[in-house]
Amino acid sequence: QLQLTESGGGSVLAGESLTLSCAASGTAFGINSMGWFRQSPGKTREMVAMVGGGAARYANSVKGRFTITRSLETMTVDLQMNNLKPEDTAVYYCKFSTMNTGDTWGPGTQVTVSS
């Protein structure tokens, strides 16, 4: 079983930066992907950034502003968010996809960006 713990959320002003971190505990092998998703009230959860197979993918809305980094050794994945906008306000979730545990989600961390 895998458990994910997120940290780094908070409230900032537009244009500021935040870094979200996600750490996994437990046993995982065959990590297919690690990523960040977000969900705003009344909207469906959307992919923000993912890394798998050595390649990173980003939502168009965050390209050039957000950077995902990961460590397979420490089973952590971070999301550096620069030039935040009010529309980035959401609950952010990390997700690990592995061969032995399938998809595991973190509990979520709130990011609020004020104009």
Stockholm file with secondary structure:
# STOCKHOLM 1.0

chainA/1-115         QLQLTESGGGSVLAGESLTLSCAASGTAFGINSMGWFRQSPGKTREMVAMVGGGAARYANSVKGRFTITRSLETMTVDLQMNNLKPEDTAVYYCKFSTMNTGDTWGPGTQVTVSS
#=GR chainA/1-115 SS CEEEEEECCEEEETTCCEEEEEEEEECCCSEEEEEEEEECTTSCCEEEEEEETTEEEECTTTTTTEEEEEETTTTEEEEEECSCCGGGCEEEEEEEEETTTEEEECCCEEEEEEC
#=GC SS_cons         CEEEEEECCEEEETTCCEEEEEEEEECCCSEEEEEEEEECTTSCCEEEEEEETTEEEECTTTTTTEEEEEETTTTEEEEEECSCCGGGCEEEEEEEEETTTEEEECCCEEEEEEC
//
